[in-house]
Amino acid sequence: MKQSIPFLVSIILTFTAQAQILPGFKPSGYFNEQQLVIEDSPPGTRILINAPLEGFEKDASVLLIFFALPNGNTIEQTYGKKLNAGDDWHFDIQHIAAQTRSLRKKLKDQTVVVAYLENSFKSWPAWTAKTPEAISRTKKIVDDITGIFTQWNPRIALNGHSGGGRFIFSYINSMEAIPKNVERIAFLDSSYGYEDTLHGAKIVRWLKSGKNKFLCTLAYNDSVVVYNGRPVVSPTGGTWYRSKMMKNYLAGYFRFKTYEKDTIQWNRANGRRIEIILKSNPKQKIYHTTQVEFNGFIHSMLSGTKYEGKGYTYYGKRAYSDFISDSVIIPIRQINIPLRNANAESGSAFMSRISRLPLDEREEEIYKALASGNLPGFLRNMITLTGEFPDSAGANHKVTFEVMPDYLAVGSDTDFCRIPMNPYTAQRLADDFGMSLITSKMSDYIYSKADYKLKPFNYVPVGNANEMVSRFEEHQKQIETQLKEAGGSHGRLVAGIKKDVILSGRLAAQPGKVVIYGWHKLDGIPIQPVYSGHVWWYVDYSHGIRFINNQVLVDGKPLLFTDILQDPVLYKIFSNEDSPMEQVIYFRKD
């Protein structure tokens, strides 16, 4: 069960002396920016939100640009960087990050945020064709990301290159009218999907709805291009034909003025708020990417304003070279925990309700509560850890990963209970949240880095008392007492309080078992060695679930934690075992 954009919708700023960090965002290290990555929300999508570190005061004017990626490009390539020997040329053809920085220098009275939109097909036309409910999901992407910045009532710009235009048209198709908060629509050689009958009337009504509506369309004569002996586009399928179709339709409602300079025809209307710019092509070349590279994104965002043509020339020399970064730094993706409902049960009420339930029903209630977001807010604030770890060949790797500061709990920040559960319930939640259970090696490392190392507190077994909800609550109170005595606070990394339910090679070797480890003493030695003697449904008060974000950075490259555990060389980074794991999730086997 995949959830929508998580808790960021209700945003609270963390103010520091130098920056305003949005929850979940990470400083990029370049140009005073912060970033957030969201994956699989909806499934098959990947989104990078890039924002400045400053400019989020209460009365700030936020301009939120949705940039739908061109066919075949990744976020990193679209973002752009300085090329080094051996680099893919795609990193040097768009430079949306550098062009955005140039915009921020001009639009000083606005806080410019860009959401880069990628999908698993690297093609919005393909994603739209192959994704059920693609039209409504497109709208949800825009609505959810807009919701992150809701307190500033952000103004929206829809922009895209190449196949990215399909995303814009899908969004337009999802509603009877284009929303009022959309103030700019720009097609960077991306108008392939335009249809008079589907889009013309909606665009006209939107343009007539206020003097703050801008349309910019860039295209070149792709109809004459022949590549490898074949036309690049059909006679009616390219942006040249479709952009002229758009212009002809709009000419029925707005009076255009046309002039030509060099090889470019400028068609303007509605006080220059409509611009359809057509580049002729006498040499029959491909100008698909150069329209963006030569300040196309800058112009698409400034056309019709007082800033148009100031400090740059469309289809001229790059005006953003000083803003190109040396590398692309993309943070670990955001975990996918939904917002906690304001009316959700308190921890104490929940524990009371499940105390008399049969074991299978209890587990189902635990799953439903946590899957719906009924867990303390401090558990959503992941702790970032870094280190150098060798692989099986002895090569060291710089690794960055995120872990929960504490063990899974049900309830609010002020009324919660850490909740033991069986590994299959934990696995379902890990899958929902985009997370994973940890390994014994990670349990040790987390303990070594913990802010608060508490002494394990155990109960002598008496019958099955240690398996009862009442014991879970009793242990919760004991931990809270110890944490208070240590001067601790929730949200800081705490360890030593529970045994970890872990991943291990024993999952495949001993199916139907739960594997536990940890409960470190103050000397760092765990009470519980790796143990798989309990049947899968056994749960007692000492068991805890601590998740790791399933995406990690290895030498700056995003990889899945569970994939690494199965890699014949890299597995040693996160595992103390002698071989890669055949199985990295718990499969229920009754």
Secondary structure as UniProt FT lines:
FT   HELIX           7..9
FT   STRAND          14..15
FT   STRAND          20..21
FT   TURN            23..24
FT   STRAND          26..27
FT   TURN            31..32
FT   STRAND          33..39
FT   TURN            43..44
FT   STRAND          45..52
FT   TURN            58..59
FT   STRAND          62..68
FT   TURN            71..72
FT   HELIX           75..79
FT   TURN            85..86
FT   HELIX           89..92
FT   HELIX           96..106
FT   TURN            108..109
FT   STRAND          111..119
FT   TURN            120..121
FT   HELIX           124..130
FT   TURN            132..133
FT   HELIX           134..148
FT   HELIX           150..152
FT   STRAND          155..161
FT   TURN            162..163
FT   HELIX           164..173
FT   TURN            180..181
FT   STRAND          182..188
FT   TURN            192..193
FT   HELIX           196..200
FT   HELIX           201..208
FT   TURN            211..212
FT   STRAND          214..220
FT   HELIX           222..224
FT   STRAND          226..227
FT   TURN            228..229
FT   STRAND          230..231
FT   TURN            235..237
FT   HELIX           239..250
FT   TURN            251..253
FT   STRAND          257..261
FT   TURN            262..263
FT   STRAND          264..269
FT   TURN            270..273
FT   STRAND          274..279
FT   TURN            282..283
FT   TURN            288..289
FT   HELIX           290..293
FT   TURN            294..295
FT   HELIX           296..302
FT   TURN            303..304
FT   TURN            306..309
FT   TURN            314..315
FT   HELIX           321..323
FT   TURN            342..343
FT   HELIX           347..354
FT   TURN            355..356
FT   HELIX           359..371
FT   TURN            372..373
FT   HELIX           377..380
FT   STRAND          383..390
FT   TURN            392..393
FT   STRAND          396..403
FT   STRAND          409..411
FT   STRAND          416..418
FT   HELIX           423..433
FT   STRAND          435..438
FT   HELIX           440..449
FT   STRAND          452..453
FT   TURN            463..464
FT   HELIX           465..467
FT   HELIX           469..485
FT   TURN            486..487
FT   TURN            490..491
FT   STRAND          494..495
FT   STRAND          499..502
FT   HELIX           506..509
FT   TURN            511..512
FT   STRAND          513..520
FT   TURN            522..523
FT   STRAND          526..535
FT   TURN            536..537
FT   TURN            541..542
FT   STRAND          543..544
FT   STRAND          547..549
FT   STRAND          551..554
FT   TURN            555..556
FT   STRAND          557..560
FT   HELIX           561..566
FT   TURN            568..569
FT   HELIX           570..573
//
